[in-house]
Amino acid sequence: MPNALIIGASRGIGRGLVEEFAKRGWSVVGTVRSDASAGDLKMLAKDSGGKVTLEQVDTTDAASGAALRDRLGDAQFDLILVNAGVGGPQSNPRTVTDAEFSALFITNALGPVRLAEILAKSVKPQTGVVALMTSQLGSIGGNTGGTELYRASKAALNSFTRSFAARHKDKGLTVLSLHPGWVRTDMGGPNAAIDVATSARGLADVVERAQADRGDGFFDYAGKELPW
Ligand SMILES: NC(=O)c1ccc[n+]([C@@H]2O[C@H](COP(=O)([O-])OP(=O)(O)OC[C@H]3O[C@@H](n4cnc5c(N)ncnc54)[C@H](OP(=O)(O)O)[C@@H]3O)[C@@H](O)[C@H]2O)c1
């Protein structure tokens, strides 16, 4: 049975990914930030017949990541997918405060890749996949303006992800940057184009294909390769 660790799974796309991989027969550990937001995932775990279990981590807190690594012990995953992220302020470089900018970049860029680094030994060498949830808005080539701060945070994440891939090349990991589509979640809003199940199904297909093909890249939920 393949196994996955999905980081940021209390709601939205992360929760959808836990459900989708479990449906495909994977054993899945889903993380929540705190017990206060664990309710829905706890229900999913309870109904999963042991396929889904819960863990806790705050991606902005390196000590919390190290504690998770210690609790995981010798566990080796086929997939570690860091999904957690925030939309951040709807402002621009002229109006954003230093504190807002810092919080956004720590949550969307530094936190995810630092956690991937902390957990790198928990991914199966040669066959494992590390995936970071980014956005097509993080594409520098595709930047047509708007949503400037979020775009920049995801562009920074994409750069960190490529550096992570280069640093761990000798381990034979497959490293993916994933765009989930515009999805109806708390972040995507009610008018978004697709539902969580459609996004999660597509993303799981992309991961399973990458497991077989061993190709790094920046892909959307439909498997389309996106420009960096
Ligand atoms: N929805 C879209 O249309 C869309 C489009 C492109 C990219 N994305 C990306 O897809 C990912 C998921 O988005 P979503 O729409 O599902 O968002 P969401 O509904 O707002 O859910 C965000 C998830 O991230 C978790 N999270 C946030 N900060 C965290 C932290 N510091 N530590 C641990 N967990 C944290 C949240 O946990 P809590 O419940 O504890 O807050 C929640 O589980 C994000 O990276 C987002 O940027 C989304």
The ligand as an ORCA input file, in Angstrom:
! r2SCAN-3c Opt
* xyz 0 1
  N      -8.297     27.519     -3.953
  C      -7.687     27.899     -5.056
  O      -8.326     28.293     -6.055
  C      -6.183     27.816     -5.156
  C      -5.589     28.188     -6.379
  C      -4.201     28.099     -6.515
  C      -3.434     27.642     -5.454
  N      -4.030     27.288     -4.271
  C      -3.161     26.786     -3.187
  O      -3.641     25.551     -2.723
  C      -3.361     25.383     -1.317
  C      -4.643     25.052     -0.561
  O      -5.577     26.086     -0.797
  P      -7.106     26.006     -0.339
  O      -7.880     26.728     -1.363
  O      -7.483     24.611      0.034
  O      -7.024     26.931      0.963
  P      -7.889     26.928      2.310
  O      -9.223     26.349      2.086
  O      -7.763     28.321      2.832
  O      -7.057     25.909      3.253
  C      -5.737     26.198      3.595
  C      -5.162     25.047      4.381
  O      -3.796     25.388      4.719
  C      -3.651     25.256      6.140
  N      -2.648     26.175      6.656
  C      -2.536     27.517      6.422
  N      -1.481     28.013      7.092
  C      -0.918     26.973      7.752
  C       0.175     26.834      8.638
  N       0.938     27.873      8.996
  N       0.480     25.613      9.117
  C      -0.261     24.541      8.786
  N      -1.338     24.593      7.985
  C      -1.663     25.796      7.486
  C      -5.030     25.568      6.706
  O      -5.128     25.102      8.048
  P      -6.124     25.816      9.138
  O      -7.476     25.193      8.946
  O      -5.494     25.510     10.441
  O      -6.134     27.301      8.831
  C      -5.894     24.804      5.697
  O      -5.910     23.419      5.980
  C      -2.695     26.712     -0.892
  O      -1.288     26.554     -0.891
  C      -3.129     27.698     -1.962
  O      -2.224     28.770     -2.108
  C      -5.374     27.380     -4.099
*
